[in-house]
């Protein structure tokens, strides 16, 4: 039996439009989700001028499952992100790294343009769903499906130790979660911002030290072992190479067009490493959610109705830099 549901899309004019999508009978590993909430991410803004369903931080209730679904059941509360699936056969898919599928991942902005979390329902394969712990309310769960996993993955994959000094560049949708993760990890957390406007909030999130980068001397800053760059603005790499410790690691974590231009000699002399990061496995997402529960980590959110007006208002606040710090749509 077909399901007809309401979706919210971008358009050639950049205005949010409302429409309908029909989904045929579920495939064997498909799950029909009634969306209750969705996070609003800066990546969504890249597709405002595209005729596609927006949203990739979905939260909802399982309403129906395909014949071979075994990981979730009707009534479960689940979350989903920007990766939908892959071939399920290549070495990357078998290891959970669906984003790197050799045949091309099915993902937000790449394929399946009729699916997204800005909708009353979504259809998603069970292998890319996260079962949400009871301790995380649905209204706070969406931002973890993209922003949360983006800043948490370096902690899992790159050997960050509690004794390390972790720098966070920017205090926004990504940065305010990165501060909380780093503090809960046990690290010394050094936050960099272009103004003092968010200093008290940064300290409240768990920052150990805060520095306004305007006129900042590197000599005043403790040496950074791991630097998470969460701002969309191009950082002053000359400054940050000076504050990095030898063998330090730098993680650009936002989606940005253009080229990464980095001072060559400081990178060689200090033996710095730059790590790209743009994916997670289902197991890594579940580990993050367990960590969130254990340490009581919570995004700072603003709530909007999942309507054309509500979505438009959320994007306006996001693009003006007024959002504190993640927008959440409520069905």
C-alpha angles and dihedrals in degrees: 000000000000121000121214117199140169120256135186116220144181120247141200089265094050092245121131113250130194121223145145133258128195120213118198125219111316118263116238096269098034127116125201111217128193101215117225099170142009133191119230112229132189088238089065088062089063088067102044089110094049125092096236139106109270131218135070105184099080131174126179152121124281108244102172139002137205123252096264099040111126107152098068135027138202110288096029117133109231143173132210136190139197099297115080104173151295140217093300089218110073124088092258096050092046089054092050094255093122092157088071097049108155090225092049129274124259101233147142111294093010107066143343091054091177092066129075143119095261088085142084090247140013135193115219136165113256092235092068098047125101118213105225120229115241090239093067111075114223093241090062098038101076098070090057091061092071115356093040098049091043093062096034099055095074089058091055100041107032104053098248108181129208087242092059127103109234121197123205119199110203133011106231139102092319100028099055089055093044090056091053093047093048093048092049089048086061098248131141100255118211115186125200123197136163092236142021093244094105100033097110092046091050091052089048090054089056108274115159095199134011127204130189103217094210104111091346118166114218089218090071094056127083114241113272121224096185125021120196111197108204101162124098091216116092108260124229094257092186089063096044095048087057094053095045119103118231111280088020124161127226124198120194101200107174130085109251136163124230132035132318107237113192133174105262104203098049089051092052097041095048093036092232124178128214115205126198114214126184111137149046138198122237089250091054091051091052090049089052092050091051089051090049091053094046094051101033095239114175134176119237104239145184116209126224133173116255093247134111090262094045094048091046091052091048092053092046091055091044094051092047090052091241099117115112095225123299127012117225124196118211122204 
